[in-house]
């Protein structure tokens, strides 16, 4: 029963978060009466759905511990105009902080500035904004692209034909990952991209779009992806009776399970790299720490979770059916992350998988 598995996972995450609220919770200004909202642009794939679940279970734990007074999450159906209107309502409702996963890097700048001018802390993550008053919690997304190319250059000996499966057109993450791929490929002139489609970070869309372009493509040696699209891409190749290329995965359970099945059957190997849905809670704790008076840099970098062949079984064992591999980020861990960013030091390691 998937619903019970999700509830169990949420309960465990909440317990872990409570364990991570030590003396940090009482440090600085009292935030027990503060309200923090999450404005989410899009929840149409497994990553975003787990992201929202992480926020809900994590903020419930924070409320139960008396760290904050209230939290909310609002979705905008990937519509920047709707998201801007929702943020204006949050401003009027008196939220102390707004965490935002933006539908556009620029279209929400006006309402973000309104929130800052009203004394509201704005923390953007994943889909970020360019308004300078906002704090940004994010990844170096270009590294997702360049890491894939580096891995494939070793596997293919520096030459081969690639298919690129991108994310949502116009999304800042999509642009950054694709730029990382193309910039890294300049070091490997014998590796070419034969075609590109937008899979919208979603398995079903990726499968449809890849199936549509495959008849026009030569033999594909490997597929660079953006997360949420690996399994759909594999299904499209199988349906077209094409040879299995090396498909980079994005830490989704269906991708990891397919990878394990192929490895057990024929020794298939790849790698998986992605952000983690729990980054929503990293952004939450950053907002809470700002409200508590902690000095936080404007940009807080977050490490990616990369899974290589030796790590596959361990991470798959703690990934919920239909979900995304998702470490739990405690307040204590995020405090360490903030300090590392402030000191330009090495970021703390992602918490290891635990059952």
Secondary structure as UniProt FT lines:
FT   HELIX           2..19
FT   HELIX           23..26
FT   TURN            32..33
FT   STRAND          35..40
FT   HELIX           46..64
FT   TURN            65..66
FT   STRAND          70..75
FT   TURN            77..78
FT   HELIX           80..92
FT   TURN            93..94
FT   STRAND          97..101
FT   TURN            105..108
FT   HELIX           109..117
FT   TURN            118..119
FT   STRAND          121..125
FT   TURN            132..133
FT   STRAND          135..138
FT   HELIX           142..156
FT   TURN            157..158
FT   STRAND          160..166
FT   TURN            169..170
FT   HELIX           172..185
FT   TURN            186..187
FT   TURN            189..190
FT   STRAND          191..198
FT   TURN            200..201
FT   HELIX           203..214
FT   TURN            215..216
FT   STRAND          222..224
FT   HELIX           230..239
FT   TURN            240..241
FT   STRAND          246..247
FT   HELIX           253..266
FT   STRAND          272..274
FT   TURN            277..278
FT   HELIX           279..291
FT   TURN            292..293
FT   STRAND          299..301
FT   STRAND          305..307
FT   HELIX           309..311
FT   HELIX           312..317
FT   TURN            321..322
FT   HELIX           331..342
FT   TURN            343..344
//
